[in-house]
Amino acid sequence: MTLSRRDLLIASGSALVAIKCPVLASSRNEVLIAMRGTARGERVWFDPLGVAVSPGTTLRFINLDPTNSHTVTAYHPQLFGRELRIPKSAAPFDSGYLLPRGRFELTLVVPGVYDFYCLPHEAAAMVGRIVVGKPGDDGWDDTAIKAGGVTEKAEDILPSVRDILTEGRVNVRGQT
């Protein structure tokens, strides 16, 4: 089958938009966040590490690490006594342990910054940040970026809200 010039241009343009406009990719009503790890388990991470979404977006987490169980746990005093690092009016969330190929779904509606971690791998800085909406939105809450309560390694790895809003999604440096 031969593609017409018009079909080729449309396909090329669509691919370019997907590559150059990550904000468009994360503005859908669903976003996938994978839990990953190296084959021997020496490195673990969320992919992407940071993502910008609109209020009401469904986040689907899937454990693609073949050897480790992971959790998706909000930094919240009701969950293991952690400091608050999600909007004050948002409900805390915890997936429980997800075995390889396990899934967890979450829909966030309160605008603000949500920091989360993997309970068994927090010390390895398996953390992530979700930005729902943008500063100036009604009800915006950036408690997460003003509070302490994470390890220095986690603080160093969490992307800035500005980077997340600019890029749409931020991956761990050196990971794909």
NUDOTI-190960 format. One record per residue (C-alpha): residue number from 1; residue in one letter; chain; x negated, y, z. Coordinates in steps of 0.2 Angstrom, whole numbers, plus 5000, padded with zeros to 4 digits. Example, Ala and Ser with C-alpha at 12.3 -4.5 7.8 and 13.67 -1.06 7.14 Angstrom:
TINU   pos   code   unit     xx     yy     zz
TINU     1      a      A   4938   4978   5039
TINU     2      s      A   4932   4995   5036
//
This chain:
TINU   pos   code   unit     xx     yy     zz
TINU     1      m      A   5000   5000   5000
TINU     2      t      A   4994   5017   4995
TINU     3      l      A   4997   5032   5006
TINU     4      s      A   5003   5048   4997
TINU     5      r      A   4993   5064   5001
TINU     6      r      A   5008   5071   5010
TINU     7      d      A   5009   5055   5021
TINU     8      l      A   4990   5056   5025
TINU     9      l      A   4991   5074   5030
TINU    10      i      A   5005   5071   5041
TINU    11      a      A   4997   5056   5050
TINU    12      s      A   4980   5066   5051
TINU    13      g      A   4989   5081   5059
TINU    14      s      A   4998   5070   5071
TINU    15      a      A   4982   5062   5077
TINU    16      l      A   4974   5079   5078
TINU    17      v      A   4988   5085   5089
TINU    18      a      A   4987   5070   5101
TINU    19      i      A   4968   5072   5102
TINU    20      k      A   4967   5091   5104
TINU    21      c      A   4983   5095   5114
TINU    22      p      A   4983   5084   5130
TINU    23      v      A   4995   5095   5138
TINU    24      l      A   5008   5090   5125
TINU    25      a      A   5004   5071   5129
TINU    26      s      A   5008   5074   5148
TINU    27      s      A   5023   5085   5145
TINU    28      r      A   5034   5069   5141
TINU    29      n      A   5046   5063   5153
TINU    30      e      A   5034   5048   5157
TINU    31      v      A   5016   5047   5161
TINU    32      l      A   5005   5032   5164
TINU    33      i      A   4992   5032   5177
TINU    34      a      A   4981   5016   5178
TINU    35      m      A   4971   5009   5192
TINU    36      r      A   4955   5003   5186
TINU    37      g      A   4939   4995   5192
TINU    38      t      A   4923   4988   5185
TINU    39      a      A   4921   4969   5183
TINU    40      r      A   4911   4966   5199
TINU    41      g      A   4922   4979   5209
TINU    42      e      A   4908   4991   5213
TINU    43      r      A   4918   5006   5205
TINU    44      v      A   4937   5009   5207
TINU    45      w      A   4947   5024   5200
TINU    46      f      A   4963   5031   5194
TINU    47      d      A   4964   5035   5176
TINU    48      p      A   4968   5049   5173
TINU    49      l      A   4961   5057   5189
TINU    50      g      A   4972   5072   5187
TINU    51      v      A   4987   5075   5177
TINU    52      a      A   4999   5090   5175
TINU    53      v      A   5018   5086   5173
TINU    54      s      A   5034   5095   5172
TINU    55      p      A   5046   5093   5187
TINU    56      g      A   5056   5077   5185
TINU    57      t      A   5043   5067   5176
TINU    58      t      A   5042   5049   5180
TINU    59      l      A   5024   5043   5184
TINU    60      r      A   5021   5024   5181
TINU    61      f      A   5006   5017   5189
TINU    62      i      A   4999   5000   5184
TINU    63      n      A   4985   4990   5191
TINU    64      l      A   4973   4986   5177
TINU    65      d      A   4959   4981   5188
TINU    66      p      A   4957   4962   5186
TINU    67      t      A   4950   4959   5203
TINU    68      n      A   4956   4972   5216
TINU    69      s      A   4973   4976   5224
TINU    70      h      A   4977   4995   5225
TINU    71      t      A   4989   5007   5232
TINU    72      v      A   4996   5024   5227
TINU    73      t      A   4998   5033   5244
TINU    74      a      A   5002   5051   5247
TINU    75      y      A   4991   5061   5259
TINU    76      h      A   5005   5063   5273
TINU    77      p      A   5006   5063   5292
TINU    78      q      A   5020   5050   5291
TINU    79      l      A   5008   5038   5281
TINU    80      f      A   4993   5032   5291
TINU    81      g      A   4992   5049   5300
TINU    82      r      A   4984   5058   5285
TINU    83      e      A   4984   5077   5284
TINU    84      l      A   4997   5084   5273
TINU    85      r      A   4991   5086   5255
TINU    86      i      A   5008   5086   5245
TINU    87      p      A   5021   5100   5245
TINU    88      k      A   5029   5102   5262
TINU    89      s      A   5047   5098   5256
TINU    90      a      A   5042   5083   5245
TINU    91      a      A   5045   5065   5252
TINU    92      p      A   5029   5055   5255
TINU    93      f      A   5026   5040   5244
TINU    94      d      A   5017   5023   5246
TINU    95      s      A   5017   5009   5233
TINU    96      g      A   5011   4996   5245
TINU    97      y      A   4998   4984   5239
TINU    98      l      A   4999   4981   5220
TINU    99      l      A   4990   4965   5214
TINU   100      p      A   4983   4965   5196
TINU   101      r      A   4996   4970   5183
TINU   102      g      A   5007   4976   5198
TINU   103      r      A   5017   4992   5194
TINU   104      f      A   5024   5007   5204
TINU   105      e      A   5036   5021   5198
TINU   106      l      A   5037   5038   5205
TINU   107      t      A   5047   5054   5200
TINU   108      l      A   5041   5070   5207
TINU   109      v      A   5053   5085   5207
TINU   110      v      A   5046   5098   5219
TINU   111      p      A   5034   5109   5211
TINU   112      g      A   5016   5109   5218
TINU   113      v      A   5000   5099   5220
TINU   114      y      A   5001   5081   5226
TINU   115      d      A   4985   5072   5231
TINU   116      f      A   4985   5053   5233
TINU   117      y      A   4973   5039   5237
TINU   118      c      A   4971   5020   5236
TINU   119      l      A   4972   5014   5255
TINU   120      p      A   4959   5001   5253
TINU   121      h      A   4947   5011   5242
TINU   122      e      A   4949   5029   5250
TINU   123      a      A   4931   5028   5256
TINU   124      a      A   4925   5024   5238
TINU   125      a      A   4934   5041   5233
TINU   126      m      A   4948   5032   5224
TINU   127      v      A   4959   5048   5224
TINU   128      g      A   4970   5057   5212
TINU   129      r      A   4979   5074   5209
TINU   130      i      A   4996   5077   5201
TINU   131      v      A   5001   5095   5197
TINU   132      v      A   5020   5097   5195
TINU   133      g      A   5025   5113   5187
TINU   134      k      A   5014   5128   5188
TINU   135      p      A   5010   5142   5200
TINU   136      g      A   5024   5154   5200
TINU   137      d      A   5038   5141   5198
TINU   138      d      A   5052   5142   5211
TINU   139      g      A   5047   5132   5226
TINU   140      w      A   5028   5130   5221
TINU   141      d      A   5018   5123   5235
TINU   142      d      A   4999   5121   5234
TINU   143      t      A   4997   5114   5252
TINU   144      a      A   4986   5100   5245
TINU   145      i      A   4972   5112   5239
TINU   146      k      A   4971   5122   5256
TINU   147      a      A   4971   5107   5268
TINU   148      g      A   4956   5096   5273
TINU   149      g      A   4959   5078   5277
TINU   150      v      A   4949   5070   5263
TINU   151      t      A   4931   5064   5263
TINU   152      e      A   4918   5075   5256
TINU   153      k      A   4916   5062   5241
TINU   154      a      A   4934   5063   5238
TINU   155      e      A   4934   5082   5239
TINU   156      d      A   4920   5083   5226
TINU   157      i      A   4929   5071   5214
TINU   158      l      A   4946   5079   5214
TINU   159      p      A   4948   5091   5199
TINU   160      s      A   4954   5109   5201
TINU   161      v      A   4972   5114   5198
TINU   162      r      A   4965   5125   5185
TINU   163      d      A   4956   5111   5176
TINU   164      i      A   4971   5100   5176
TINU   165      l      A   4983   5114   5170
TINU   166      t      A   4971   5119   5156
TINU   167      e      A   4967   5101   5150
TINU   168      g      A   4984   5092   5154
TINU   169      r      A   4974   5077   5161
TINU   170      v      A   4957   5075   5168
TINU   171      n      A   4947   5058   5168
TINU   172      v      A   4934   5053   5180
TINU   173      r      A   4917   5058   5173
TINU   174      g      A   4908   5044   5165
TINU   175      q      A   4924   5033   5164
TINU   176      t      A   4936   5031   5149
//
